[in-house]
């Protein structure tokens, strides 16, 4: 009987560890998913900025008067 109780205790401990591992895996998956969403958003923004930069390079040259600080 003592062996059965010891086996039951070990089984319970393993079940608890498995539950914690499952929870941790779920949290990590959610973190990776959110990071991937953020990476994709940042890539879209970078693409848009590059496009704006290339479109702006063909514009007319700016006047030096536009470069003056506002207090002049």
mmCIF file as Biopython writes it, N, C-alpha, C and O atoms, coordinates in Angstrom:
data_model
#
loop_
_atom_site.group_PDB
_atom_site.id
_atom_site.type_symbol
_atom_site.label_atom_id
_atom_site.label_alt_id
_atom_site.label_comp_id
_atom_site.label_asym_id
_atom_site.label_entity_id
_atom_site.label_seq_id
_atom_site.pdbx_PDB_ins_code
_atom_site.Cartn_x
_atom_site.Cartn_y
_atom_site.Cartn_z
_atom_site.occupancy
_atom_site.B_iso_or_equiv
_atom_site.auth_seq_id
_atom_site.auth_asym_id
_atom_site.pdbx_PDB_model_num
ATOM 1   N N  . UNK A ? 1  ? 0.812  -1.204 0.000   1.0 0.0 1  A 1 
ATOM 2   C CA . UNK A ? 1  ? 0.000  0.000  0.000   1.0 0.0 1  A 1 
ATOM 3   C C  . UNK A ? 1  ? 0.850  1.260  0.000   1.0 0.0 1  A 1 
ATOM 4   O O  . UNK A ? 1  ? 0.473  2.256  -0.616  1.0 0.0 1  A 1 
ATOM 5   N N  . UNK A ? 2  ? 1.974  1.235  0.669   1.0 0.0 2  A 1 
ATOM 6   C CA . UNK A ? 2  ? 2.853  2.401  0.722   1.0 0.0 2  A 1 
ATOM 7   C C  . UNK A ? 2  ? 3.385  2.726  -0.663  1.0 0.0 2  A 1 
ATOM 8   O O  . UNK A ? 2  ? 3.564  3.890  -1.022  1.0 0.0 2  A 1 
ATOM 9   N N  . UNK A ? 3  ? 3.637  1.666  -1.440  1.0 0.0 3  A 1 
ATOM 10  C CA . UNK A ? 3  ? 4.117  1.885  -2.802  1.0 0.0 3  A 1 
ATOM 11  C C  . UNK A ? 3  ? 3.048  2.538  -3.668  1.0 0.0 3  A 1 
ATOM 12  O O  . UNK A ? 3  ? 3.351  3.390  -4.503  1.0 0.0 3  A 1 
ATOM 13  N N  . UNK A ? 4  ? 1.805  2.137  -3.466  1.0 0.0 4  A 1 
ATOM 14  C CA . UNK A ? 4  ? 0.706  2.722  -4.234  1.0 0.0 4  A 1 
ATOM 15  C C  . UNK A ? 4  ? 0.545  4.198  -3.911  1.0 0.0 4  A 1 
ATOM 16  O O  . UNK A ? 4  ? 0.314  5.010  -4.807  1.0 0.0 4  A 1 
ATOM 17  N N  . UNK A ? 5  ? 0.664  4.550  -2.642  1.0 0.0 5  A 1 
ATOM 18  C CA . UNK A ? 5  ? 0.550  5.953  -2.232  1.0 0.0 5  A 1 
ATOM 19  C C  . UNK A ? 5  ? 1.694  6.763  -2.812  1.0 0.0 5  A 1 
ATOM 20  O O  . UNK A ? 5  ? 1.501  7.896  -3.251  1.0 0.0 5  A 1 
ATOM 21  N N  . UNK A ? 6  ? 2.882  6.182  -2.813  1.0 0.0 6  A 1 
ATOM 22  C CA . UNK A ? 6  ? 4.042  6.884  -3.355  1.0 0.0 6  A 1 
ATOM 23  C C  . UNK A ? 6  ? 3.899  7.093  -4.873  1.0 0.0 6  A 1 
ATOM 24  O O  . UNK A ? 6  ? 4.251  8.151  -5.394  1.0 0.0 6  A 1 
ATOM 25  N N  . UNK A ? 7  ? 3.393  6.099  -5.555  1.0 0.0 7  A 1 
ATOM 26  C CA . UNK A ? 7  ? 3.163  6.207  -7.000  1.0 0.0 7  A 1 
ATOM 27  C C  . UNK A ? 7  ? 2.098  7.266  -7.279  1.0 0.0 7  A 1 
ATOM 28  O O  . UNK A ? 7  ? 2.229  8.053  -8.216  1.0 0.0 7  A 1 
ATOM 29  N N  . UNK A ? 8  ? 1.049  7.280  -6.464  1.0 0.0 8  A 1 
ATOM 30  C CA . UNK A ? 8  ? -0.004 8.295  -6.629  1.0 0.0 8  A 1 
ATOM 31  C C  . UNK A ? 8  ? 0.547  9.700  -6.407  1.0 0.0 8  A 1 
ATOM 32  O O  . UNK A ? 8  ? 0.206  10.625 -7.145  1.0 0.0 8  A 1 
ATOM 33  N N  . UNK A ? 9  ? 1.389  9.862  -5.405  1.0 0.0 9  A 1 
ATOM 34  C CA . UNK A ? 9  ? 1.992  11.184 -5.149  1.0 0.0 9  A 1 
ATOM 35  C C  . UNK A ? 9  ? 2.865  11.631 -6.319  1.0 0.0 9  A 1 
ATOM 36  O O  . UNK A ? 9  ? 2.825  12.788 -6.739  1.0 0.0 9  A 1 
ATOM 37  N N  . UNK A ? 10 ? 3.652  10.691 -6.834  1.0 0.0 10 A 1 
ATOM 38  C CA . UNK A ? 10 ? 4.508  11.017 -7.969  1.0 0.0 10 A 1 
ATOM 39  C C  . UNK A ? 10 ? 3.673  11.358 -9.192  1.0 0.0 10 A 1 
ATOM 40  O O  . UNK A ? 10 ? 4.011  12.276 -9.939  1.0 0.0 10 A 1 
ATOM 41  N N  . UNK A ? 11 ? 2.597  10.634 -9.400  1.0 0.0 11 A 1 
ATOM 42  C CA . UNK A ? 11 ? 1.710  10.892 -10.529 1.0 0.0 11 A 1 
ATOM 43  C C  . UNK A ? 11 ? 1.065  12.268 -10.390 1.0 0.0 11 A 1 
ATOM 44  O O  . UNK A ? 11 ? 0.973  13.011 -11.366 1.0 0.0 11 A 1 
ATOM 45  N N  . UNK A ? 12 ? 0.622  12.606 -9.194  1.0 0.0 12 A 1 
ATOM 46  C CA . UNK A ? 12 ? 0.044  13.930 -8.952  1.0 0.0 12 A 1 
ATOM 47  C C  . UNK A ? 12 ? 1.064  15.033 -9.236  1.0 0.0 12 A 1 
ATOM 48  O O  . UNK A ? 12 ? 0.736  16.048 -9.850  1.0 0.0 12 A 1 
ATOM 49  N N  . UNK A ? 13 ? 2.296  14.828 -8.787  1.0 0.0 13 A 1 
ATOM 50  C CA . UNK A ? 13 ? 3.346  15.817 -9.018  1.0 0.0 13 A 1 
ATOM 51  C C  . UNK A ? 13 ? 3.601  15.990 -10.516 1.0 0.0 13 A 1 
ATOM 52  O O  . UNK A ? 13 ? 3.785  17.111 -10.990 1.0 0.0 13 A 1 
ATOM 53  N N  . UNK A ? 14 ? 3.612  14.899 -11.248 1.0 0.0 14 A 1 
ATOM 54  C CA . UNK A ? 14 ? 3.803  14.978 -12.699 1.0 0.0 14 A 1 
ATOM 55  C C  . UNK A ? 14 ? 2.648  15.688 -13.393 1.0 0.0 14 A 1 
ATOM 56  O O  . UNK A ? 14 ? 2.855  16.447 -14.340 1.0 0.0 14 A 1 
ATOM 57  N N  . UNK A ? 15 ? 1.445  15.441 -12.923 1.0 0.0 15 A 1 
ATOM 58  C CA . UNK A ? 15 ? 0.281  16.121 -13.503 1.0 0.0 15 A 1 
ATOM 59  C C  . UNK A ? 15 ? 0.344  17.621 -13.261 1.0 0.0 15 A 1 
ATOM 60  O O  . UNK A ? 15 ? -0.005 18.410 -14.138 1.0 0.0 15 A 1 
ATOM 61  N N  . UNK A ? 16 ? 0.789  18.016 -12.068 1.0 0.0 16 A 1 
ATOM 62  C CA . UNK A ? 16 ? 0.924  19.443 -11.761 1.0 0.0 16 A 1 
ATOM 63  C C  . UNK A ? 16 ? 1.981  20.067 -12.661 1.0 0.0 16 A 1 
ATOM 64  O O  . UNK A ? 16 ? 1.772  21.147 -13.213 1.0 0.0 16 A 1 
ATOM 65  N N  . UNK A ? 17 ? 3.115  19.389 -12.808 1.0 0.0 17 A 1 
ATOM 66  C CA . UNK A ? 17 ? 4.181  19.910 -13.680 1.0 0.0 17 A 1 
ATOM 67  C C  . UNK A ? 17 ? 3.704  20.023 -15.125 1.0 0.0 17 A 1 
ATOM 68  O O  . UNK A ? 17 ? 4.007  21.002 -15.806 1.0 0.0 17 A 1 
ATOM 69  N N  . UNK A ? 18 ? 2.968  19.037 -15.585 1.0 0.0 18 A 1 
ATOM 70  C CA . UNK A ? 18 ? 2.447  19.057 -16.959 1.0 0.0 18 A 1 
ATOM 71  C C  . UNK A ? 18 ? 1.479  20.223 -17.151 1.0 0.0 18 A 1 
ATOM 72  O O  . UNK A ? 18 ? 1.483  20.871 -18.197 1.0 0.0 18 A 1 
ATOM 73  N N  . UNK A ? 19 ? 0.656  20.486 -16.146 1.0 0.0 19 A 1 
ATOM 74  C CA . UNK A ? 19 ? -0.291 21.599 -16.240 1.0 0.0 19 A 1 
ATOM 75  C C  . UNK A ? 19 ? 0.452  22.933 -16.306 1.0 0.0 19 A 1 
ATOM 76  O O  . UNK A ? 19 ? 0.091  23.805 -17.097 1.0 0.0 19 A 1 
ATOM 77  N N  . UNK A ? 20 ? 1.491  23.098 -15.477 1.0 0.0 20 A 1 
ATOM 78  C CA . UNK A ? 20 ? 2.273  24.331 -15.521 1.0 0.0 20 A 1 
ATOM 79  C C  . UNK A ? 20 ? 2.994  24.479 -16.859 1.0 0.0 20 A 1 
ATOM 80  O O  . UNK A ? 20 ? 3.061  25.578 -17.410 1.0 0.0 20 A 1 
ATOM 81  N N  . UNK A ? 21 ? 3.529  23.386 -17.380 1.0 0.0 21 A 1 
ATOM 82  C CA . UNK A ? 21 ? 4.223  23.428 -18.665 1.0 0.0 21 A 1 
ATOM 83  C C  . UNK A ? 21 ? 3.252  23.792 -19.790 1.0 0.0 21 A 1 
ATOM 84  O O  . UNK A ? 21 ? 3.605  24.548 -20.696 1.0 0.0 21 A 1 
ATOM 85  N N  . UNK A ? 22 ? 2.053  23.265 -19.732 1.0 0.0 22 A 1 
ATOM 86  C CA . UNK A ? 22 ? 1.033  23.571 -20.735 1.0 0.0 22 A 1 
ATOM 87  C C  . UNK A ? 22 ? 0.657  25.049 -20.684 1.0 0.0 22 A 1 
ATOM 88  O O  . UNK A ? 22 ? 0.514  25.692 -21.724 1.0 0.0 22 A 1 
ATOM 89  N N  . UNK A ? 23 ? 0.500  25.580 -19.489 1.0 0.0 23 A 1 
ATOM 90  C CA . UNK A ? 23 ? 0.173  26.996 -19.325 1.0 0.0 23 A 1 
ATOM 91  C C  . UNK A ? 23 ? 1.302  27.879 -19.842 1.0 0.0 23 A 1 
ATOM 92  O O  . UNK A ? 23 ? 1.056  28.876 -20.519 1.0 0.0 23 A 1 
ATOM 93  N N  . UNK A ? 24 ? 2.531  27.513 -19.524 1.0 0.0 24 A 1 
ATOM 94  C CA . UNK A ? 24 ? 3.682  28.274 -19.987 1.0 0.0 24 A 1 
ATOM 95  C C  . UNK A ? 24 ? 3.768  28.255 -21.512 1.0 0.0 24 A 1 
ATOM 96  O O  . UNK A ? 24 ? 4.044  29.281 -22.132 1.0 0.0 24 A 1 
ATOM 97  N N  . UNK A ? 25 ? 3.535  27.101 -22.110 1.0 0.0 25 A 1 
ATOM 98  C CA . UNK A ? 25 ? 3.562  26.992 -23.565 1.0 0.0 25 A 1 
ATOM 99  C C  . UNK A ? 25 ? 2.506  27.882 -24.205 1.0 0.0 25 A 1 
ATOM 100 O O  . UNK A ? 25 ? 2.762  28.523 -25.224 1.0 0.0 25 A 1 
ATOM 101 N N  . UNK A ? 26 ? 1.333  27.920 -23.614 1.0 0.0 26 A 1 
ATOM 102 C CA . UNK A ? 26 ? 0.261  28.781 -24.138 1.0 0.0 26 A 1 
ATOM 103 C C  . UNK A ? 26 ? 0.655  30.259 -24.054 1.0 0.0 26 A 1 
ATOM 104 O O  . UNK A ? 26 ? 0.414  31.023 -24.989 1.0 0.0 26 A 1 
ATOM 105 N N  . UNK A ? 27 ? 1.255  30.654 -22.941 1.0 0.0 27 A 1 
ATOM 106 C CA . UNK A ? 27 ? 1.705  32.044 -22.785 1.0 0.0 27 A 1 
ATOM 107 C C  . UNK A ? 27 ? 2.795  32.381 -23.796 1.0 0.0 27 A 1 
ATOM 108 O O  . UNK A ? 27 ? 2.785  33.463 -24.384 1.0 0.0 27 A 1 
ATOM 109 N N  . UNK A ? 28 ? 3.725  31.469 -23.998 1.0 0.0 28 A 1 
ATOM 110 C CA . UNK A ? 28 ? 4.798  31.708 -24.961 1.0 0.0 28 A 1 
ATOM 111 C C  . UNK A ? 28 ? 4.258  31.802 -26.384 1.0 0.0 28 A 1 
ATOM 112 O O  . UNK A ? 28 ? 4.710  32.640 -27.164 1.0 0.0 28 A 1 
ATOM 113 N N  . UNK A ? 29 ? 3.302  30.956 -26.725 1.0 0.0 29 A 1 
ATOM 114 C CA . UNK A ? 29 ? 2.690  31.030 -28.051 1.0 0.0 29 A 1 
ATOM 115 C C  . UNK A ? 29 ? 1.999  32.371 -28.265 1.0 0.0 29 A 1 
ATOM 116 O O  . UNK A ? 29 ? 2.094  32.956 -29.344 1.0 0.0 29 A 1 
ATOM 117 N N  . UNK A ? 30 ? 1.314  32.850 -27.255 1.0 0.0 30 A 1 
ATOM 118 C CA . UNK A ? 30 ? 0.650  34.148 -27.358 1.0 0.0 30 A 1 
ATOM 119 C C  . UNK A ? 30 ? 1.667  35.271 -27.518 1.0 0.0 30 A 1 
ATOM 120 O O  . UNK A ? 30 ? 1.443  36.203 -28.291 1.0 0.0 30 A 1 
ATOM 121 N N  . UNK A ? 31 ? 2.768  35.194 -26.803 1.0 0.0 31 A 1 
ATOM 122 C CA . UNK A ? 31 ? 3.822  36.202 -26.912 1.0 0.0 31 A 1 
ATOM 123 C C  . UNK A ? 31 ? 4.415  36.214 -28.316 1.0 0.0 31 A 1 
ATOM 124 O O  . UNK A ? 31 ? 4.609  37.278 -28.903 1.0 0.0 31 A 1 
ATOM 125 N N  . UNK A ? 32 ? 4.700  35.040 -28.848 1.0 0.0 32 A 1 
ATOM 126 C CA . UNK A ? 32 ? 5.260  34.945 -30.197 1.0 0.0 32 A 1 
ATOM 127 C C  . UNK A ? 32 ? 4.262  35.496 -31.221 1.0 0.0 32 A 1 
ATOM 128 O O  . UNK A ? 32 ? 4.656  36.202 -32.149 1.0 0.0 32 A 1 
ATOM 129 N N  . UNK A ? 33 ? 2.996  35.183 -31.062 1.0 0.0 33 A 1 
ATOM 130 C CA . UNK A ? 33 ? 1.958  35.679 -31.970 1.0 0.0 33 A 1 
ATOM 131 C C  . UNK A ? 33 ? 1.902  37.205 -31.956 1.0 0.0 33 A 1 
ATOM 132 O O  . UNK A ? 33 ? 1.845  37.838 -33.010 1.0 0.0 33 A 1 
ATOM 133 N N  . UNK A ? 34 ? 1.919  37.788 -30.767 1.0 0.0 34 A 1 
ATOM 134 C CA . UNK A ? 34 ? 1.871  39.253 -30.650 1.0 0.0 34 A 1 
ATOM 135 C C  . UNK A ? 34 ? 3.120  39.893 -31.246 1.0 0.0 34 A 1 
ATOM 136 O O  . UNK A ? 34 ? 3.033  40.926 -31.910 1.0 0.0 34 A 1 
ATOM 137 N N  . UNK A ? 35 ? 4.276  39.287 -31.013 1.0 0.0 35 A 1 
ATOM 138 C CA . UNK A ? 35 ? 5.509  39.829 -31.577 1.0 0.0 35 A 1 
ATOM 139 C C  . UNK A ? 35 ? 5.481  39.762 -33.099 1.0 0.0 35 A 1 
ATOM 140 O O  . UNK A ? 35 ? 5.946  40.686 -33.766 1.0 0.0 35 A 1 
ATOM 141 N N  . UNK A ? 36 ? 4.946  38.688 -33.650 1.0 0.0 36 A 1 
ATOM 142 C CA . UNK A ? 36 ? 4.861  38.574 -35.105 1.0 0.0 36 A 1 
ATOM 143 C C  . UNK A ? 36 ? 3.928  39.642 -35.670 1.0 0.0 36 A 1 
ATOM 144 O O  . UNK A ? 36 ? 4.215  40.214 -36.721 1.0 0.0 36 A 1 
ATOM 145 N N  . UNK A ? 37 ? 2.828  39.915 -34.997 1.0 0.0 37 A 1 
ATOM 146 C CA . UNK A ? 37 ? 1.932  40.987 -35.440 1.0 0.0 37 A 1 
ATOM 147 C C  . UNK A ? 37 ? 2.663  42.319 -35.437 1.0 0.0 37 A 1 
ATOM 148 O O  . UNK A ? 37 ? 2.535  43.100 -36.380 1.0 0.0 37 A 1 
ATOM 149 N N  . UNK A ? 38 ? 3.431  42.587 -34.380 1.0 0.0 38 A 1 
ATOM 150 C CA . UNK A ? 38 ? 4.163  43.839 -34.281 1.0 0.0 38 A 1 
ATOM 151 C C  . UNK A ? 38 ? 5.230  43.934 -35.369 1.0 0.0 38 A 1 
ATOM 152 O O  . UNK A ? 38 ? 5.417  45.001 -35.954 1.0 0.0 38 A 1 
ATOM 153 N N  . UNK A ? 39 ? 5.924  42.849 -35.646 1.0 0.0 39 A 1 
ATOM 154 C CA . UNK A ? 39 ? 6.942  42.838 -36.701 1.0 0.0 39 A 1 
ATOM 155 C C  . UNK A ? 39 ? 6.301  43.149 -38.045 1.0 0.0 39 A 1 
ATOM 156 O O  . UNK A ? 39 ? 6.835  43.946 -38.816 1.0 0.0 39 A 1 
ATOM 157 N N  . UNK A ? 40 ? 5.173  42.534 -38.329 1.0 0.0 40 A 1 
ATOM 158 C CA . UNK A ? 40 ? 4.490  42.779 -39.602 1.0 0.0 40 A 1 
ATOM 159 C C  . UNK A ? 40 ? 4.026  44.227 -39.717 1.0 0.0 40 A 1 
ATOM 160 O O  . UNK A ? 40 ? 4.118  44.826 -40.788 1.0 0.0 40 A 1 
ATOM 161 N N  . UNK A ? 41 ? 3.524  44.795 -38.609 1.0 0.0 41 A 1 
ATOM 162 C CA . UNK A ? 41 ? 3.097  46.199 -38.629 1.0 0.0 41 A 1 
ATOM 163 C C  . UNK A ? 41 ? 4.291  47.111 -38.881 1.0 0.0 41 A 1 
ATOM 164 O O  . UNK A ? 41 ? 4.198  48.053 -39.668 1.0 0.0 41 A 1 
ATOM 165 N N  . UNK A ? 42 ? 5.407  46.838 -38.221 1.0 0.0 42 A 1 
ATOM 166 C CA . UNK A ? 42 ? 6.602  47.658 -38.400 1.0 0.0 42 A 1 
ATOM 167 C C  . UNK A ? 42 ? 7.152  47.534 -39.818 1.0 0.0 42 A 1 
ATOM 168 O O  . UNK A ? 42 ? 7.655  48.512 -40.372 1.0 0.0 42 A 1 
ATOM 169 N N  . UNK A ? 43 ? 7.065  46.355 -40.408 1.0 0.0 43 A 1 
ATOM 170 C CA . UNK A ? 43 ? 7.509  46.181 -41.788 1.0 0.0 43 A 1 
ATOM 171 C C  . UNK A ? 43 ? 6.645  46.996 -42.751 1.0 0.0 43 A 1 
ATOM 172 O O  . UNK A ? 43 ? 7.157  47.602 -43.692 1.0 0.0 43 A 1 
ATOM 173 N N  . UNK A ? 44 ? 5.333  47.006 -42.508 1.0 0.0 44 A 1 
ATOM 174 C CA . UNK A ? 44 ? 4.444  47.817 -43.352 1.0 0.0 44 A 1 
ATOM 175 C C  . UNK A ? 44 ? 4.784  49.300 -43.220 1.0 0.0 44 A 1 
ATOM 176 O O  . UNK A ? 44 ? 4.836  50.023 -44.215 1.0 0.0 44 A 1 
ATOM 177 N N  . UNK A ? 45 ? 5.014  49.747 -41.982 1.0 0.0 45 A 1 
ATOM 178 C CA . UNK A ? 45 ? 5.355  51.150 -41.769 1.0 0.0 45 A 1 
ATOM 179 C C  . UNK A ? 45 ? 6.680  51.500 -42.443 1.0 0.0 45 A 1 
ATOM 180 O O  . UNK A ? 45 ? 6.808  52.572 -43.035 1.0 0.0 45 A 1 
ATOM 181 N N  . UNK A ? 46 ? 7.652  50.618 -42.361 1.0 0.0 46 A 1 
ATOM 182 C CA . UNK A ? 46 ? 8.940  50.856 -42.997 1.0 0.0 46 A 1 
ATOM 183 C C  . UNK A ? 46 ? 8.789  50.937 -44.511 1.0 0.0 46 A 1 
ATOM 184 O O  . UNK A ? 46 ? 9.405  51.786 -45.155 1.0 0.0 46 A 1 
ATOM 185 N N  . UNK A ? 47 ? 7.981  50.068 -45.073 1.0 0.0 47 A 1 
ATOM 186 C CA . UNK A ? 47 ? 7.724  50.106 -46.511 1.0 0.0 47 A 1 
ATOM 187 C C  . UNK A ? 47 ? 7.078  51.429 -46.905 1.0 0.0 47 A 1 
ATOM 188 O O  . UNK A ? 47 ? 7.454  52.032 -47.910 1.0 0.0 47 A 1 
ATOM 189 N N  . UNK A ? 48 ? 6.111  51.881 -46.116 1.0 0.0 48 A 1 
ATOM 190 C CA . UNK A ? 48 ? 5.447  53.156 -46.402 1.0 0.0 48 A 1 
ATOM 191 C C  . UNK A ? 48 ? 6.428  54.314 -46.301 1.0 0.0 48 A 1 
ATOM 192 O O  . UNK A ? 48 ? 6.406  55.216 -47.138 1.0 0.0 48 A 1 
ATOM 193 N N  . UNK A ? 49 ? 7.283  54.302 -45.294 1.0 0.0 49 A 1 
ATOM 194 C CA . UNK A ? 49 ? 8.261  55.378 -45.139 1.0 0.0 49 A 1 
ATOM 195 C C  . UNK A ? 49 ? 9.258  55.395 -46.293 1.0 0.0 49 A 1 
ATOM 196 O O  . UNK A ? 49 ? 9.622  56.462 -46.788 1.0 0.0 49 A 1 
ATOM 197 N N  . UNK A ? 50 ? 9.696  54.223 -46.718 1.0 0.0 50 A 1 
ATOM 198 C CA . UNK A ? 50 ? 10.612 54.156 -47.865 1.0 0.0 50 A 1 
ATOM 199 C C  . UNK A ? 50 ? 9.945  54.690 -49.120 1.0 0.0 50 A 1 
ATOM 200 O O  . UNK A ? 50 ? 10.575 55.375 -49.926 1.0 0.0 50 A 1 
ATOM 201 N N  . UNK A ? 51 ? 8.664  54.373 -49.281 1.0 0.0 51 A 1 
ATOM 202 C CA . UNK A ? 51 ? 7.925  54.853 -50.442 1.0 0.0 51 A 1 
ATOM 203 C C  . UNK A ? 51 ? 7.787  56.380 -50.386 1.0 0.0 51 A 1 
ATOM 204 O O  . UNK A ? 51 ? 7.960  57.056 -51.399 1.0 0.0 51 A 1 
ATOM 205 N N  . UNK A ? 52 ? 7.478  56.913 -49.215 1.0 0.0 52 A 1 
ATOM 206 C CA . UNK A ? 52 ? 7.369  58.363 -49.068 1.0 0.0 52 A 1 
ATOM 207 C C  . UNK A ? 52 ? 8.700  59.039 -49.345 1.0 0.0 52 A 1 
ATOM 208 O O  . UNK A ? 52 ? 8.744  60.101 -49.966 1.0 0.0 52 A 1 
ATOM 209 N N  . UNK A ? 53 ? 9.779  58.429 -48.889 1.0 0.0 53 A 1 
ATOM 210 C CA . UNK A ? 53 ? 11.102 58.994 -49.099 1.0 0.0 53 A 1 
ATOM 211 C C  . UNK A ? 53 ? 11.456 59.010 -50.577 1.0 0.0 53 A 1 
ATOM 212 O O  . UNK A ? 53 ? 12.003 59.997 -51.071 1.0 0.0 53 A 1 
ATOM 213 N N  . UNK A ? 54 ? 11.154 57.941 -51.283 1.0 0.0 54 A 1 
ATOM 214 C CA . UNK A ? 54 ? 11.471 57.898 -52.712 1.0 0.0 54 A 1 
ATOM 215 C C  . UNK A ? 54 ? 10.590 58.855 -53.496 1.0 0.0 54 A 1 
ATOM 216 O O  . UNK A ? 54 ? 11.034 59.432 -54.489 1.0 0.0 54 A 1 
ATOM 217 N N  . UNK A ? 55 ? 9.364  59.029 -53.069 1.0 0.0 55 A 1 
ATOM 218 C CA . UNK A ? 55 ? 8.479  59.986 -53.742 1.0 0.0 55 A 1 
ATOM 219 C C  . UNK A ? 55 ? 8.913  61.416 -53.460 1.0 0.0 55 A 1 
ATOM 220 O O  . UNK A ? 55 ? 8.790  62.283 -54.325 1.0 0.0 55 A 1 
ATOM 221 N N  . UNK A ? 56 ? 9.414  61.669 -52.272 1.0 0.0 56 A 1 
ATOM 222 C CA . UNK A ? 56 ? 9.838  63.014 -51.891 1.0 0.0 56 A 1 
ATOM 223 C C  . UNK A ? 56 ? 11.145 63.430 -52.531 1.0 0.0 56 A 1 
ATOM 224 O O  . UNK A ? 56 ? 11.402 64.627 -52.661 1.0 0.0 56 A 1 
ATOM 225 N N  . UNK A ? 57 ? 11.983 62.485 -52.937 1.0 0.0 57 A 1 
ATOM 226 C CA . UNK A ? 57 ? 13.279 62.840 -53.514 1.0 0.0 57 A 1 
ATOM 227 C C  . UNK A ? 57 ? 13.127 63.465 -54.897 1.0 0.0 57 A 1 
ATOM 228 O O  . UNK A ? 57 ? 14.028 64.173 -55.344 1.0 0.0 57 A 1 
ATOM 229 N N  . UNK A ? 58 ? 12.021 63.225 -55.581 1.0 0.0 58 A 1 
ATOM 230 C CA . UNK A ? 58 ? 11.798 63.797 -56.901 1.0 0.0 58 A 1 
ATOM 231 C C  . UNK A ? 58 ? 11.112 65.154 -56.836 1.0 0.0 58 A 1 
ATOM 232 O O  . UNK A ? 58 ? 10.838 65.758 -57.873 1.0 0.0 58 A 1 
ATOM 233 N N  . UNK A ? 59 ? 10.835 65.635 -55.649 1.0 0.0 59 A 1 
ATOM 234 C CA . UNK A ? 59 ? 10.136 66.919 -55.493 1.0 0.0 59 A 1 
ATOM 235 C C  . UNK A ? 59 ? 11.085 68.083 -55.796 1.0 0.0 59 A 1 
ATOM 236 O O  . UNK A ? 59 ? 12.302 67.915 -55.879 1.0 0.0 59 A 1 
ATOM 237 N N  . UNK A ? 60 ? 10.497 69.248 -55.955 1.0 0.0 60 A 1 
ATOM 238 C CA . UNK A ? 60 ? 11.283 70.453 -56.229 1.0 0.0 60 A 1 
ATOM 239 C C  . UNK A ? 60 ? 12.192 70.754 -55.048 1.0 0.0 60 A 1 
ATOM 240 O O  . UNK A ? 60 ? 11.834 70.490 -53.900 1.0 0.0 60 A 1 
ATOM 241 N N  . UNK A ? 61 ? 13.381 71.313 -55.330 1.0 0.0 61 A 1 
ATOM 242 C CA . UNK A ? 61 ? 14.288 71.643 -54.217 1.0 0.0 61 A 1 
ATOM 243 C C  . UNK A ? 61 ? 13.649 72.659 -53.273 1.0 0.0 61 A 1 
ATOM 244 O O  . UNK A ? 61 ? 12.925 73.560 -53.698 1.0 0.0 61 A 1 
ATOM 245 N N  . UNK A ? 62 ? 13.931 72.492 -52.006 1.0 0.0 62 A 1 
ATOM 246 C CA . UNK A ? 62 ? 13.347 73.392 -51.004 1.0 0.0 62 A 1 
ATOM 247 C C  . UNK A ? 62 ? 14.151 74.676 -50.926 1.0 0.0 62 A 1 
ATOM 248 O O  . UNK A ? 62 ? 15.355 74.694 -51.181 1.0 0.0 62 A 1 
ATOM 249 N N  . UNK A ? 63 ? 13.481 75.716 -50.580 1.0 0.0 63 A 1 
ATOM 250 C CA . UNK A ? 63 ? 14.121 77.014 -50.441 1.0 0.0 63 A 1 
ATOM 251 C C  . UNK A ? 63 ? 14.859 77.085 -49.109 1.0 0.0 63 A 1 
ATOM 252 O O  . UNK A ? 63 ? 14.429 76.477 -48.129 1.0 0.0 63 A 1 
ATOM 253 N N  . UNK A ? 64 ? 15.960 77.818 -49.067 1.0 0.0 64 A 1 
ATOM 254 C CA . UNK A ? 64 ? 16.677 78.005 -47.810 1.0 0.0 64 A 1 
ATOM 255 C C  . UNK A ? 64 ? 15.815 78.752 -46.805 1.0 0.0 64 A 1 
ATOM 256 O O  . UNK A ? 64 ? 15.993 78.595 -45.597 1.0 0.0 64 A 1 
ATOM 257 N N  . UNK A ? 65 ? 14.893 79.552 -47.286 1.0 0.0 65 A 1 
ATOM 258 C CA . UNK A ? 65 ? 13.994 80.276 -46.389 1.0 0.0 65 A 1 
ATOM 259 C C  . UNK A ? 65 ? 13.145 79.304 -45.576 1.0 0.0 65 A 1 
ATOM 260 O O  . UNK A ? 65 ? 12.780 79.596 -44.437 1.0 0.0 65 A 1 
ATOM 261 N N  . UNK A ? 66 ? 12.833 78.152 -46.160 1.0 0.0 66 A 1 
ATOM 262 C CA . UNK A ? 66 ? 12.081 77.129 -45.417 1.0 0.0 66 A 1 
ATOM 263 C C  . UNK A ? 66 ? 12.919 76.510 -44.311 1.0 0.0 66 A 1 
ATOM 264 O O  . UNK A ? 66 ? 12.371 75.918 -43.381 1.0 0.0 66 A 1 
ATOM 265 N N  . UNK A ? 67 ? 14.222 76.634 -44.395 1.0 0.0 67 A 1 
ATOM 266 C CA . UNK A ? 67 ? 15.131 76.035 -43.426 1.0 0.0 67 A 1 
ATOM 267 C C  . UNK A ? 67 ? 15.346 76.930 -42.199 1.0 0.0 67 A 1 
ATOM 268 O O  . UNK A ? 67 ? 15.877 76.463 -41.191 1.0 0.0 67 A 1 
ATOM 269 N N  . UNK A ? 68 ? 14.950 78.184 -42.264 1.0 0.0 68 A 1 
ATOM 270 C CA . UNK A ? 68 ? 15.180 79.106 -41.144 1.0 0.0 68 A 1 
ATOM 271 C C  . UNK A ? 68 ? 14.367 78.704 -39.933 1.0 0.0 68 A 1 
ATOM 272 O O  . UNK A ? 68 ? 13.227 78.256 -40.062 1.0 0.0 68 A 1 
ATOM 273 N N  . UNK A ? 69 ? 14.947 78.861 -38.762 1.0 0.0 69 A 1 
ATOM 274 C CA . UNK A ? 69 ? 14.180 78.605 -37.544 1.0 0.0 69 A 1 
ATOM 275 C C  . UNK A ? 69 ? 13.021 79.587 -37.424 1.0 0.0 69 A 1 
ATOM 276 O O  . UNK A ? 69 ? 13.080 80.664 -38.018 1.0 0.0 69 A 1 
ATOM 277 N N  . UNK A ? 70 ? 11.990 79.260 -36.691 1.0 0.0 70 A 1 
ATOM 278 C CA . UNK A ? 70 ? 10.792 80.113 -36.607 1.0 0.0 70 A 1 
ATOM 279 C C  . UNK A ? 70 ? 11.033 81.468 -35.967 1.0 0.0 70 A 1 
ATOM 280 O O  . UNK A ? 70 ? 10.209 82.360 -36.164 1.0 0.0 70 A 1 
ATOM 281 N N  . UNK A ? 71 ? 12.102 81.684 -35.216 1.0 0.0 71 A 1 
ATOM 282 C CA . UNK A ? 71 ? 12.279 82.971 -34.536 1.0 0.0 71 A 1 
ATOM 283 C C  . UNK A ? 71 ? 12.910 84.025 -35.448 1.0 0.0 71 A 1 
ATOM 284 O O  . UNK A ? 71 ? 13.107 85.156 -35.005 1.0 0.0 71 A 1 
ATOM 285 N N  . UNK A ? 72 ? 13.231 83.705 -36.686 1.0 0.0 72 A 1 
ATOM 286 C CA . UNK A ? 72 ? 13.789 84.710 -37.609 1.0 0.0 72 A 1 
ATOM 287 C C  . UNK A ? 72 ? 12.694 85.380 -38.388 1.0 0.0 72 A 1 
ATOM 288 O O  . UNK A ? 72 ? 12.967 86.252 -39.213 1.0 0.0 72 A 1 
#
